Amino acid sequence: MYPIVSCTDEITPLTNEEISNEDKYWQSSMIYGGFLFEFSQTCLNWKAKRSPIASADDINRNISSNILIIGGRYDPNTAYNWAEDMHKTIKSSTLITVDGYNSVRHGFSFSGTKCVDEITTGYLFNPSKKISDTTCKRSPPNNLMFSPKNWQERVEYERLSKP
């Protein structure tokens, strides 16, 4: 799935030289640059036809139903401002913002945040019903490994040297 989205949805094809430029990735993000560089290597020598990005007019002309957009403020894979831009572009859209210290994950529907789950379920059962833009606080995940209050309990401390 990653290569299809990342290598095909380019209005201008990336050259192998651009893909191989590791510095470009580190300059774009000191946190995720190396990770993005590694994943981008799948696009080297990509031969499939690129899908041009539609204009805002084309998008709005071809969409006749409500669109639900869910964006997380701290999503490591998809920048939140992209969700805001998509919402501004698609006139018939609703933006659900997921906020909170523990929203640093990708994928929000049906992951334990009651607010998002209820909105998503309502949308799936009745997509023609207009939903208001909403901000949901991310519920703590069920997996204790992701809960910050348990991190300290799970880390073993070892002295590096004696005082």
DSSP file (Angstrom, degrees, kcal/mol; ACC not computed):
  #  RESIDUE AA STRUCTURE BP1 BP2  ACC     N-H-->O    O-->H-N    N-H-->O    O-->H-N    TCO  KAPPA ALPHA  PHI   PSI    X-CA   Y-CA   Z-CA
    1    1 A M     >        0   0    0      0, 0.0     4,-2.1     0, 0.0     5,-0.3   0.000 360.0 360.0 360.0 -42.4    0.0    0.0    0.0
    2    2 A Y  H  >  +     0   0    0      1,-0.2     4,-3.1     2,-0.2     5,-0.4   0.927 360.0  47.0 -55.8 -50.0    2.8    2.5    0.9
    3    3 A P  H  >>S+     0   0    0      0, 0.0     4,-2.3     0, 0.0     5,-0.7   0.886 109.0  55.7 -62.3 -35.8    4.4    2.4   -2.6
    4    4 A I  H  >5S+     0   0    0      3,-0.2     4,-0.9     2,-0.2     5,-0.5   0.939 118.4  32.4 -61.7 -46.0    1.0    2.9   -4.3
    5    5 A V  H  X5S+     0   0    0     -4,-2.1     4,-1.4     3,-0.2    -1,-0.2   0.954 126.3  39.6 -75.3 -50.7    0.2    6.0   -2.3
    6    6 A S  H  <5S+     0   0    0     -4,-3.1    -2,-0.2    -5,-0.3    -1,-0.1   0.796 125.0  34.2 -75.1 -29.5    3.7    7.5   -1.9
    7    7 A C  H  <5S+     0   0    0     -4,-2.3     7,-0.2    -5,-0.4    -1,-0.2   0.708 123.7  39.8 -99.0 -22.2    5.1    6.7   -5.3
    8    8 A T  H  <<S+     0   0    0     -4,-0.9    43,-2.4    -5,-0.7     2,-2.3   0.836  97.3  72.0 -97.7 -38.0    2.1    7.1   -7.5
    9    9 A D     <  +     0   0    0     -4,-1.4     2,-0.5    -5,-0.5    -1,-0.2  -0.381  69.7 121.0 -81.5  64.1    0.3   10.1   -6.1
   10   10 A E        -     0   0    0     -2,-2.3    -4,-0.0    -3,-0.2    -3,-0.0  -0.990  51.5-159.5-127.2 122.6    2.8   12.6   -7.4
   11   11 A I  S    S+     0   0    0     -2,-0.5    -1,-0.1     1,-0.2    39,-0.1   0.858  95.1  34.3 -68.1 -32.7    1.8   15.4   -9.7
   12   12 A T  S    S-     0   0    0     -3,-0.1    -1,-0.2    40,-0.0    -3,-0.0  -0.983  98.7-119.2-121.1 119.7    5.4   15.7  -10.7
   13   13 A P        -     0   0    0      0, 0.0     2,-0.3     0, 0.0    -5,-0.1  -0.281  26.4-125.0 -58.8 137.8    7.4   12.4  -10.7
   14   14 A L        -     0   0    0     -7,-0.2     2,-0.1    29,-0.1    -4,-0.0  -0.631  22.9-128.8 -80.8 140.9   10.3   12.3   -8.3
   15   15 A T     >  -     0   0    0     -2,-0.3     4,-2.2     1,-0.1     5,-0.2  -0.483  20.9-112.9 -83.7 160.9   13.7   11.5   -9.8
   16   16 A N  H  > S+     0   0    0      1,-0.2     4,-2.0     2,-0.2    -1,-0.1   0.847 119.7  57.5 -59.9 -32.9   15.9    8.8   -8.4
   17   17 A E  H  > S+     0   0    0      2,-0.2     4,-0.5     1,-0.2    -1,-0.2   0.915 107.4  46.2 -64.1 -43.1   18.3   11.6   -7.5
   18   18 A E  H >4 S+     0   0    0      1,-0.2     3,-0.9     2,-0.2    -2,-0.2   0.905 113.1  49.5 -65.3 -41.5   15.6   13.3   -5.4
   19   19 A I  H 3< S+     0   0    0     -4,-2.2    -1,-0.2     1,-0.2    -2,-0.2   0.856 111.1  49.9 -65.5 -35.2   14.6   10.1   -3.7
   20   20 A S  H 3< S+     0   0    0     -4,-2.0     2,-1.5    -5,-0.2    -1,-0.2   0.507  80.8 105.3 -83.3  -4.9   18.2    9.2   -2.9
   21   21 A N    XX  +     0   0    0     -3,-0.9     4,-0.8    -4,-0.5     3,-0.8  -0.592  45.4 179.4 -81.2  88.3   18.9   12.6   -1.3
   22   22 A E  H >> S+     0   0    0     -2,-1.5     4,-1.8     1,-0.2     3,-0.6   0.843  75.4  63.1 -60.8 -35.6   19.0   11.7    2.4
   23   23 A D  H 3> S+     0   0    0      1,-0.2     4,-2.5     2,-0.2    -1,-0.2   0.865  95.4  60.7 -58.0 -37.1   19.7   15.2    3.5
   24   24 A K  H <> S+     0   0    0     -3,-0.8     4,-1.3     1,-0.2    -1,-0.2   0.884 106.1  46.8 -58.2 -39.8   16.4   16.4    2.0
   25   25 A Y  H <X S+     0   0    0     -4,-0.8     4,-1.6    -3,-0.6    -1,-0.2   0.909 111.8  48.8 -71.2 -42.3   14.5   14.1    4.4
   26   26 A W  H  < S+     0   0    0     -4,-1.8    -2,-0.2     1,-0.2     7,-0.2   0.858 110.1  53.0 -66.0 -34.2   16.5   15.1    7.5
   27   27 A Q  H  < S+     0   0    0     -4,-2.5    -1,-0.2     1,-0.2     3,-0.2   0.815 108.1  50.8 -69.6 -30.0   16.0   18.8    6.7
   28   28 A S  H  < S+     0   0    0     -4,-1.3     2,-0.3     1,-0.3    -1,-0.2   0.812 130.9   4.1 -77.7 -29.2   12.2   18.2    6.4
   29   29 A S     X  -     0   0    0     -4,-1.6     4,-1.8    -5,-0.1    -1,-0.3  -0.819  49.1-166.2-160.4 116.2   12.0   16.4    9.8
   30   30 A M  T  4 S+     0   0    0     -2,-0.3     4,-0.2    -3,-0.2    -1,-0.1   0.704  98.4  45.1 -72.4 -18.0   14.7   15.8   12.4
   31   31 A I  T  4 S+     0   0    0      2,-0.1     4,-0.2     1,-0.1    -1,-0.2   0.902 130.6  16.8 -88.9 -48.0   12.3   13.3   14.1
   32   32 A Y  T  > S+     0   0    0      1,-0.1     4,-2.9    -7,-0.1     5,-0.3   0.406  93.8 102.2-109.2   1.1   11.0   11.3   11.1
   33   33 A G  H  X S+     0   0    0     -4,-1.8     4,-2.5     1,-0.2    -7,-0.2   0.904  85.6  44.6 -54.5 -49.0   13.5   12.2    8.4
   34   34 A G  H  > S+     0   0    0      2,-0.2     4,-2.2     1,-0.2    -1,-0.2   0.894 114.1  50.5 -63.8 -40.3   15.5    8.9    8.6
   35   35 A F  H  > S+     0   0    0     -4,-0.2     4,-2.0     2,-0.2    -2,-0.2   0.926 112.3  46.6 -61.7 -47.1   12.3    6.9    8.8
   36   36 A L  H  X S+     0   0    0     -4,-2.9     4,-2.2     1,-0.2    -2,-0.2   0.876 109.8  54.6 -65.6 -37.7   10.8    8.7    5.7
   37   37 A F  H  X S+     0   0    0     -4,-2.5     4,-1.0    -5,-0.3    -1,-0.2   0.940 107.8  49.3 -60.2 -47.3   14.1    8.3    3.8
   38   38 A E  H >< S+     0   0    0     -4,-2.2     3,-0.7     1,-0.2     4,-0.2   0.920 114.1  45.0 -59.0 -45.3   14.1    4.5    4.4
   39   39 A F  H >< S+     0   0    0     -4,-2.0     3,-1.4     1,-0.2    -1,-0.2   0.833 105.6  61.7 -69.7 -31.1   10.5    4.1    3.2
   40   40 A S  H >< S+     0   0    0     -4,-2.2     3,-2.3     1,-0.3     4,-0.2   0.739  83.7  78.6 -68.1 -20.8   11.0    6.4    0.2
   41   41 A Q  G X< S+     0   0    0     -4,-1.0     3,-1.3    -3,-0.7    -1,-0.3   0.719  78.6  71.6 -62.8 -18.7   13.6    4.0   -1.2
   42   42 A T  G <  S+     0   0    0     -3,-1.4    -1,-0.3     1,-0.2    -2,-0.2   0.764  91.5  60.2 -63.5 -24.8   10.7    1.8   -2.4
   43   43 A C  G X  S+     0   0    0     -3,-2.3     3,-1.8    -4,-0.2    -1,-0.2   0.513  73.9 120.6 -85.8  -5.1   10.1    4.5   -5.0
   44   44 A L  T <  S+     0   0    0     -3,-1.3     3,-0.1     1,-0.3   -29,-0.1  -0.386  88.2   4.3 -59.4 135.0   13.5    4.2   -6.7
   45   45 A N  T 3  S+     0   0    0      1,-0.2    -1,-0.3    -2,-0.1     2,-0.2   0.766  88.1 178.9  60.1  29.2   13.0    3.3  -10.4
   46   46 A W    <   +     0   0    0     -3,-1.8    -1,-0.2     1,-0.2    -3,-0.1  -0.462  10.6 177.4 -64.9 125.1    9.2    3.5  -10.0
   47   47 A K        +     0   0    0     -2,-0.2    -1,-0.2    -3,-0.1     3,-0.1   0.595  39.4 109.2-107.0 -15.6    7.7    2.8  -13.5
   48   48 A A  S    S-     0   0    0      1,-0.1     2,-0.1     0, 0.0    -2,-0.0  -0.237  80.1 -93.9 -65.7 153.5    3.9    3.0  -12.8
   49   49 A K        -     0   0    0      1,-0.1     2,-0.2     2,-0.0    -1,-0.1  -0.415  41.0-121.1 -66.7 138.5    2.0    5.9  -14.2
   50   50 A R        -     0   0    0     -2,-0.1   -41,-0.2    -3,-0.1   -42,-0.1  -0.533  15.8-130.8 -79.4 148.1    1.6    8.9  -11.8
   51   51 A S        -     0   0    0    -43,-2.4     3,-0.0    -2,-0.2    -1,-0.0  -0.895  24.7-130.3 -98.6 115.8   -1.9   10.0  -10.8
   52   52 A P        -     0   0    0      0, 0.0     2,-0.4     0, 0.0   -41,-0.1  -0.356  23.5-111.1 -66.3 146.9   -2.2   13.8  -11.2
   53   53 A I        -     0   0    0      1,-0.1     2,-0.0    -2,-0.0   -44,-0.0  -0.651  35.4-122.8 -80.2 127.8   -3.6   15.6   -8.2
   54   54 A A        -     0   0    0     -2,-0.4     2,-0.1     1,-0.1    -1,-0.1  -0.302  23.4-111.1 -70.1 152.5   -7.1   17.0   -9.0
   55   55 A S     >  -     0   0    0      1,-0.1     4,-2.4     4,-0.0     5,-0.2  -0.388  28.4-109.3 -76.6 161.7   -7.8   20.7   -8.7
   56   56 A A  H  > S+     0   0    0      1,-0.2     4,-2.5     2,-0.2     5,-0.2   0.884 120.7  53.4 -59.2 -39.5  -10.2   22.0   -5.9
   57   57 A D  H  > S+     0   0    0      1,-0.2     4,-2.0     2,-0.2    -1,-0.2   0.920 109.4  47.7 -62.8 -43.6  -12.8   22.8   -8.6
   58   58 A D  H  > S+     0   0    0      2,-0.2     4,-1.7     1,-0.2    -2,-0.2   0.910 111.7  51.1 -63.0 -42.0  -12.6   19.2   -9.9
   59   59 A I  H  X S+     0   0    0     -4,-2.4     4,-1.1     1,-0.2     3,-0.3   0.956 113.6  42.8 -60.9 -51.3  -12.9   17.7   -6.5
   60   60 A N  H  < S+     0   0    0     -4,-2.5    -1,-0.2     1,-0.2    -2,-0.2   0.808 112.2  54.4 -68.5 -29.4  -16.0   19.8   -5.5
   61   61 A R  H  < S+     0   0    0     -4,-2.0    -1,-0.2    -5,-0.2    -2,-0.2   0.825 114.5  41.0 -70.1 -31.7  -17.6   19.2   -8.9
   62   62 A N  H  < S+     0   0    0     -4,-1.7     2,-0.6    -3,-0.3    -2,-0.2   0.528  99.3  79.7 -98.3  -7.4  -17.3   15.4   -8.5
   63   63 A I     <  +     0   0    0     -4,-1.1    29,-0.1     1,-0.1     4,-0.1  -0.895  42.2 163.4-105.3 121.5  -18.2   15.0   -4.8
   64   64 A S        +     0   0    0     -2,-0.6     2,-0.2     2,-0.1    -1,-0.1   0.409  55.7  65.5-115.1   0.8  -21.9   15.0   -4.1
   65   65 A S  S    S-     0   0    0      1,-0.1     2,-0.2     0, 0.0    27,-0.1  -0.719  92.0 -83.0-119.0 170.1  -21.9   13.5   -0.6
   66   66 A N        -     0   0    0     61,-0.5     2,-0.5    -2,-0.2    27,-0.2  -0.482  41.0-151.2 -69.1 140.5  -20.7   14.5    2.9
   67   67 A I  E     -a   93   0A   0     25,-2.0    27,-2.5    -2,-0.2     2,-0.6  -0.968   1.1-148.9-117.4 128.9  -17.0   13.7    3.5
   68   68 A L  E     -a   94   0A   0     -2,-0.5     2,-0.5    25,-0.2    27,-0.2  -0.876  14.1-171.5 -99.9 120.9  -15.7   12.9    7.0
   69   69 A I  E     -a   95   0A   0     25,-2.9    27,-3.2    -2,-0.6     2,-0.5  -0.956   3.0-168.4-113.4 126.2  -12.1   13.9    7.6
   70   70 A I  E     +a   96   0A   0     -2,-0.5     2,-0.4    25,-0.2    27,-0.2  -0.968  11.3 176.9-117.2 119.4  -10.4   12.8   10.8
   71   71 A G  E     -a   97   0A   0     25,-2.6    27,-2.8    -2,-0.5     2,-0.5  -0.974  19.2-146.1-126.8 137.0   -7.1   14.5   11.6
   72   72 A G  E >   -a   98   0A   0     -2,-0.4     3,-1.4     6,-0.3    27,-0.2  -0.850  12.9-140.5-101.8 133.5   -4.9   14.1   14.6
   73   73 A R  T 3  S+     0   0    0     25,-2.5     7,-0.4    -2,-0.5     8,-0.1   0.813 105.2  31.2 -59.9 -30.0   -2.9   17.0   15.9
   74   74 A Y  T 3  S+     0   0    0     24,-0.3    -1,-0.3    29,-0.3     5,-0.1  -0.015  80.1 147.2-120.5  29.6    0.1   14.8   16.6
   75   75 A D    <   -     0   0    0     -3,-1.4     5,-0.2     3,-0.3    31,-0.1  -0.531  37.3-154.4 -67.5 121.4   -0.3   12.1   13.9
   76   76 A P  S    S+     0   0    0      0, 0.0    -1,-0.2     0, 0.0     3,-0.1   0.687  88.9  42.3 -74.0 -16.3    3.3   11.0   13.0
   77   77 A N  S    S+     0   0    0      1,-0.3     2,-0.5    28,-0.1    29,-0.1   0.772 118.4  34.9-100.4 -30.4    2.2    9.9    9.4
   78   78 A T  S    S-     0   0    0     -6,-0.1    -1,-0.3     4,-0.0    -3,-0.3  -0.962  82.8-125.8-132.6 115.4   -0.1   12.6    8.2
   79   79 A A    >>  -     0   0    0     -2,-0.5     3,-1.4    -3,-0.1     4,-0.8  -0.308  17.0-131.0 -60.7 137.5    0.4   16.3    9.2
   80   80 A Y  H >> S+     0   0    0     -7,-0.4     4,-1.9     1,-0.3     3,-0.7   0.848 105.2  63.7 -60.1 -36.4   -2.7   17.8   10.8
   81   81 A N  H 3> S+     0   0    0      1,-0.3     4,-2.4     2,-0.2    -1,-0.3   0.763  95.4  61.3 -63.1 -21.6   -2.5   20.9    8.5
   82   82 A W  H <> S+     0   0    0     -3,-1.4     4,-2.5     2,-0.2    -1,-0.3   0.894 103.5  48.9 -68.2 -38.9   -3.1   18.5    5.6
   83   83 A A  H <X S+     0   0    0     -4,-0.8     4,-2.4    -3,-0.7    -2,-0.2   0.919 112.2  48.9 -64.4 -42.6   -6.5   17.6    7.2
   84   84 A E  H  X S+     0   0    0     -4,-1.9     4,-2.2     2,-0.2    -2,-0.2   0.917 112.0  48.4 -62.4 -43.0   -7.3   21.3    7.6
   85   85 A D  H  X S+     0   0    0     -4,-2.4     4,-2.0     2,-0.2    -2,-0.2   0.903 111.1  50.0 -64.5 -41.2   -6.3   22.0    4.0
   86   86 A M  H  X S+     0   0    0     -4,-2.5     4,-2.9     1,-0.2    -1,-0.2   0.911 110.0  51.4 -62.8 -41.4   -8.4   19.1    2.8
   87   87 A H  H  < S+     0   0    0     -4,-2.4     6,-0.3     1,-0.2    -2,-0.2   0.895 110.6  48.2 -62.9 -40.9  -11.4   20.4    4.8
   88   88 A K  H  < S+     0   0    0     -4,-2.2    -1,-0.2     1,-0.2    -2,-0.2   0.853 115.0  46.9 -66.5 -34.0  -11.0   23.9    3.3
   89   89 A T  H  < S+     0   0    0     -4,-2.0     2,-0.9    -5,-0.2    -2,-0.2   0.917 103.7  62.2 -75.1 -45.4  -10.8   22.4   -0.2
   90   90 A I    ><  -     0   0    0     -4,-2.9     3,-1.4     1,-0.2    -1,-0.2  -0.742  68.2-163.7 -90.9 107.8  -13.8   20.0    0.0
   91   91 A K  T 3  S+     0   0    0     -2,-0.9    -1,-0.2     1,-0.3    -4,-0.0   0.794  85.9  51.9 -62.2 -31.8  -16.8   22.1    0.6
   92   92 A S  T 3  S+     0   0    0    -27,-0.1   -25,-2.0   -29,-0.1    -1,-0.3   0.022  91.2 113.6 -96.7  29.4  -19.1   19.2    1.7
   93   93 A S  E <   -a   67   0A   0     -3,-1.4     2,-0.4    -6,-0.3   -25,-0.2  -0.632  51.6-152.0-103.7 159.4  -16.6   18.0    4.4
   94   94 A T  E     -a   68   0A   0    -27,-2.5   -25,-2.9    -2,-0.2     2,-0.6  -0.983  14.8-144.5-122.6 137.1  -16.6   17.8    8.2
   95   95 A L  E     -a   69   0A   0     -2,-0.4    39,-1.6   -27,-0.2     2,-0.6  -0.915  10.2-168.9-108.8 121.0  -13.4   17.9   10.1
   96   96 A I  E     -ab  70 134A   0    -27,-3.2   -25,-2.6    -2,-0.6     2,-0.5  -0.945  13.4-156.2-103.8 119.0  -13.0   15.9   13.3
   97   97 A T  E     -ab  71 135A   0     37,-2.9    39,-3.5    -2,-0.6     2,-0.6  -0.846   2.5-153.9 -99.7 127.1   -9.9   16.9   15.2
   98   98 A V  E     +ab  72 136A   0    -27,-2.8   -25,-2.5    -2,-0.5   -24,-0.3  -0.899  23.9 175.6-101.6 124.5   -8.3   14.4   17.6
   99   99 A D  E     + b   0 137A   0     37,-3.0    39,-3.2    -2,-0.6     2,-0.2  -0.887  18.9  88.3-129.7 155.3   -6.3   16.2   20.3
  100  100 A G  S >  S-     0   0    0     -2,-0.3     3,-1.8    37,-0.2   -26,-0.1  -0.455  76.9 -84.5 134.3 156.9   -4.4   15.2   23.4
  101  101 A Y  T 3  S+     0   0    0      1,-0.3     3,-0.4    -2,-0.2    -1,-0.1   0.799 125.1  50.0 -59.2 -30.3   -1.0   14.1   24.6
  102  102 A N  T 3  S+     0   0    0     36,-0.2    -1,-0.3     1,-0.2    -3,-0.0   0.057  81.1  94.8-101.5  27.0   -1.7   10.5   23.7
  103  103 A S    <   +     0   0    0     -3,-1.8     2,-2.5     1,-0.1   -29,-0.3   0.244  45.7 118.4 -96.9  14.3   -3.0   11.2   20.1
  104  104 A V        +     0   0    0     -3,-0.4     2,-0.3   -29,-0.1   -29,-0.2  -0.416  54.2  92.4 -80.9  67.5    0.5   10.5   18.7
  105  105 A R  S    S-     0   0    0     -2,-2.5     2,-0.5     0, 0.0   -31,-0.1  -0.953  75.0-117.0-149.4 164.6   -0.7    7.6   16.6
  106  106 A H  S    S+     0   0    0     -2,-0.3    -2,-0.1   -31,-0.1   -31,-0.0  -0.934  83.4  39.6-111.7 125.4   -2.0    7.1   13.1
  107  107 A G        -     0   0    0     -2,-0.5    -1,-0.1   -37,-0.1   -36,-0.0   0.481  53.0-178.0 103.1 113.8   -5.6    5.8   12.7
  108  108 A F    >   +     0   0    0    -38,-0.1     3,-1.0     8,-0.1     5,-0.5   0.717  46.8  96.9-117.8 -29.5   -8.3    7.1   15.0
  109  109 A S  T 3  S-     0   0    0      1,-0.3     8,-0.1     2,-0.1   -39,-0.0  -0.447 100.0  -0.1 -71.1 136.4  -11.6    5.4   14.1
  110  110 A F  T 3  S+     0   0    0      3,-0.2    -1,-0.3    -2,-0.2     4,-0.1   0.859  95.2 116.6  57.2  41.3  -12.5    2.5   16.3
  111  111 A S  S <  S-     0   0    0     -3,-1.0    31,-0.3     2,-0.2    -1,-0.1   0.114  97.4 -80.0-122.5  19.4   -9.4    2.7   18.4
  112  112 A G  S    S+     0   0    0      1,-0.2     2,-0.9    29,-0.1     3,-0.1   0.460  90.1 125.2 103.1   1.2  -11.1    3.4   21.7
  113  113 A T     >  -     0   0    0     -5,-0.5     4,-2.9     1,-0.2     3,-0.4  -0.830  46.0-158.9 -95.7 105.1  -11.8    7.1   21.5
  114  114 A K  H  > S+     0   0    0     -2,-0.9     4,-2.7     1,-0.2     5,-0.3   0.853  86.7  54.1 -53.7 -44.5  -15.6    7.2   22.2
  115  115 A C  H  > S+     0   0    0     22,-0.3     4,-1.8     1,-0.2    -1,-0.2   0.929 114.6  39.9 -57.4 -49.4  -16.1   10.6   20.6
  116  116 A V  H  > S+     0   0    0     -3,-0.4     4,-2.9     1,-0.2     5,-0.2   0.910 114.8  53.1 -67.6 -43.4  -14.5    9.6   17.3
  117  117 A D  H  X S+     0   0    0     -4,-2.9     4,-2.5     1,-0.2    -2,-0.2   0.896 109.7  47.8 -61.1 -41.6  -16.1    6.2   17.4
  118  118 A E  H  X S+     0   0    0     -4,-2.7     4,-2.4    -5,-0.2    -1,-0.2   0.916 114.4  45.9 -66.7 -43.0  -19.6    7.6   17.8
  119  119 A I  H  X S+     0   0    0     -4,-1.8     4,-2.4    -5,-0.3    -2,-0.2   0.932 114.6  47.7 -65.2 -45.4  -19.2   10.2   15.0
  120  120 A T  H  X S+     0   0    0     -4,-2.9     4,-2.6     2,-0.2    -2,-0.2   0.916 112.7  48.7 -62.7 -43.9  -17.6    7.6   12.7
  121  121 A T  H  X S+     0   0    0     -4,-2.5     4,-2.2    -5,-0.2     5,-0.2   0.933 111.9  48.9 -62.4 -46.2  -20.4    5.0   13.4
  122  122 A G  H  X S+     0   0    0     -4,-2.4     4,-2.0     1,-0.2    -1,-0.2   0.901 112.1  49.5 -59.2 -41.7  -23.1    7.7   12.9
  123  123 A Y  H  < S+     0   0    0     -4,-2.4    -2,-0.2     2,-0.2    -1,-0.2   0.921 110.4  49.5 -63.6 -45.5  -21.5    8.7    9.6
  124  124 A L  H  < S+     0   0    0     -4,-2.6    -1,-0.2     1,-0.2    -2,-0.2   0.868 115.0  44.1 -64.8 -35.9  -21.2    5.1    8.3
  125  125 A F  H  < S+     0   0    0     -4,-2.2    -1,-0.2     1,-0.2    -2,-0.2   0.803 134.5  15.5 -77.6 -29.2  -24.9    4.4    9.1
  126  126 A N    ><  +     0   0    0     -4,-2.0     3,-1.6    -5,-0.2    -1,-0.2  -0.560  65.3 169.2-145.8  75.5  -26.2    7.7    7.7
  127  127 A P  T 3  S+     0   0    0      0, 0.0   -61,-0.5     0, 0.0    -3,-0.1   0.661  76.8  63.3 -66.6 -14.5  -23.6    9.4    5.5
  128  128 A S  T 3  S+     0   0    0    -63,-0.1     2,-0.4     2,-0.1    -5,-0.1   0.667  79.9  97.3 -83.6 -14.7  -26.1   12.0    4.2
  129  129 A K  S <  S-     0   0    0     -3,-1.6     2,-0.2    -7,-0.2    -3,-0.1  -0.606  81.1-122.0 -75.8 127.3  -26.6   13.5    7.7
  130  130 A K        -     0   0    0     -2,-0.4     2,-0.4   -64,-0.0    -2,-0.1  -0.495  26.1-158.6 -71.5 135.0  -24.5   16.6    8.1
  131  131 A I        -     0   0    0     -2,-0.2     2,-0.2     3,-0.0   -36,-0.1  -0.915  15.2-122.5-114.5 140.4  -22.1   16.4   11.1
  132  132 A S        -     0   0    0     -2,-0.4   -38,-0.1     1,-0.1     2,-0.0  -0.522  36.2 -93.9 -80.0 148.7  -20.6   19.5   12.7
  133  133 A D        -     0   0    0     -2,-0.2     2,-0.3   -40,-0.1   -37,-0.2  -0.387  56.4-177.4 -57.0 137.7  -16.9   20.0   13.0
  134  134 A T  E     -b   96   0A   0    -39,-1.6   -37,-2.9    -3,-0.1     2,-0.5  -0.978  28.9-141.3-143.2 149.6  -15.8   18.7   16.3
  135  135 A T  E     -b   97   0A   0     -2,-0.3     2,-0.4   -39,-0.2   -37,-0.2  -0.976  22.3-166.1-111.7 127.6  -12.6   18.3   18.5
  136  136 A C  E     -b   98   0A   0    -39,-3.5   -37,-3.0    -2,-0.5     2,-0.5  -0.918  18.6-131.0-112.3 136.7  -12.3   15.0   20.4
  137  137 A K  E     -b   99   0A   0     -2,-0.4   -22,-0.3   -39,-0.2     2,-0.2  -0.745  35.1-112.4 -82.1 131.2   -9.9   14.4   23.2
  138  138 A R        -     0   0    0    -39,-3.2   -36,-0.2    -2,-0.5   -37,-0.1  -0.460  28.3-132.8 -67.3 128.7   -8.0   11.2   22.6
  139  139 A S        -     0   0    0     -2,-0.2   -26,-0.1     1,-0.1     3,-0.1  -0.522  34.6 -91.4 -76.9 149.4   -9.0    8.5   25.1
  140  140 A P        -     0   0    0      0, 0.0    -1,-0.1     0, 0.0     7,-0.1  -0.406  50.4-109.6 -60.0 134.6   -6.1    6.6   26.7
  141  141 A P        -     0   0    0      0, 0.0   -29,-0.1     0, 0.0     5,-0.1  -0.254  16.4-124.6 -64.1 154.8   -5.4    3.5   24.6
  142  142 A N  S    S+     0   0    0    -31,-0.3     2,-0.6    -3,-0.1   -30,-0.1   0.800  90.8  87.7 -70.1 -29.4   -6.3    0.1   26.1
  143  143 A N  S >  S-     0   0    0      1,-0.2     3,-1.9     2,-0.0     4,-0.3  -0.615  71.8-150.5 -75.8 116.8   -2.8   -1.2   25.6
  144  144 A L  G >  S+     0   0    0     -2,-0.6     3,-1.2     1,-0.3     6,-0.2   0.719  89.1  73.7 -63.1 -21.4   -0.8   -0.2   28.7
  145  145 A M  G 3  S+     0   0    0      1,-0.3    -1,-0.3     5,-0.0     9,-0.0   0.774  98.4  48.3 -63.3 -23.7    2.4    0.0   26.8
  146  146 A F  G <  S+     0   0    0     -3,-1.9    -1,-0.3    -5,-0.1    -2,-0.2   0.492  86.6 100.7 -94.7  -3.3    1.1    3.2   25.2
  147  147 A S    X>  -     0   0    0     -3,-1.2     3,-2.1    -4,-0.3     4,-0.7  -0.732  64.8-149.4 -88.3 115.0    0.1    4.8   28.5
  148  148 A P  H >> S+     0   0    0      0, 0.0     3,-0.9     0, 0.0     4,-0.7   0.812  93.9  62.5 -54.3 -33.9    2.7    7.4   29.6
  149  149 A K  H 34 S+     0   0    0      1,-0.3     4,-0.4     2,-0.2    -5,-0.0   0.754 106.9  46.3 -66.6 -18.9    1.9    6.8   33.3
  150  150 A N  H <> S+     0   0    0     -3,-2.1     4,-1.3    -6,-0.2    -1,-0.3   0.562  90.7  82.3 -96.3  -9.8    3.0    3.2   32.9
  151  151 A W  H XX S+     0   0    0     -3,-0.9     4,-1.0    -4,-0.7     3,-0.7   0.937  91.4  49.5 -59.4 -46.8    6.2    3.9   31.0
  152  152 A Q  H >< S+     0   0    0     -4,-0.7     3,-0.6     1,-0.3    -1,-0.2   0.882 108.9  53.0 -62.0 -37.8    8.2    4.6   34.1
  153  153 A E  H 34 S+     0   0    0     -4,-0.4    -1,-0.3     1,-0.2    -2,-0.2   0.782 110.8  48.2 -66.8 -25.8    7.0    1.4   35.7
  154  154 A R  H << S+     0   0    0     -4,-1.3     2,-0.5    -3,-0.7    -1,-0.2   0.564  95.2  85.3 -93.2  -9.6    8.1   -0.6   32.7
  155  155 A V    <<  -     0   0    0     -4,-1.0     2,-0.5    -3,-0.6    -4,-0.0  -0.798  68.2-146.9 -96.7 130.2   11.6    0.9   32.4
  156  156 A E        -     0   0    0     -2,-0.5     2,-0.4     2,-0.0    -3,-0.1  -0.833  14.0-143.5 -95.3 130.3   14.4   -0.6   34.5
  157  157 A Y        -     0   0    0     -2,-0.5     2,-0.4     2,-0.0    -2,-0.0  -0.762  17.5-175.6 -95.8 137.4   16.9    1.9   35.7
  158  158 A E        -     0   0    0     -2,-0.4     2,-0.2     0, 0.0     3,-0.0  -0.998  28.3-117.9-132.2 130.8   20.6    0.9   35.9
  159  159 A R        -     0   0    0     -2,-0.4     3,-0.1     1,-0.2    -2,-0.0  -0.445  14.2-155.7 -67.2 135.2   23.3    3.1   37.2
  160  160 A L  S    S-     0   0    0      1,-0.3     2,-0.3    -2,-0.2    -1,-0.2   0.818  75.8  -4.4 -80.7 -31.4   25.9    4.0   34.7
  161  161 A S  S    S-     0   0    0     -3,-0.0    -1,-0.3     0, 0.0     0, 0.0  -0.984  79.1 -97.7-154.6 161.3   28.6    4.6   37.3
  162  162 A K              0   0    0     -2,-0.3     0, 0.0     1,-0.1     0, 0.0  -0.588 360.0 360.0 -81.4 144.6   28.9    4.8   41.0
  163  163 A P              0   0    0      0, 0.0    -1,-0.1     0, 0.0     0, 0.0   0.514 360.0 360.0 -63.4 360.0   28.8    8.3   42.6
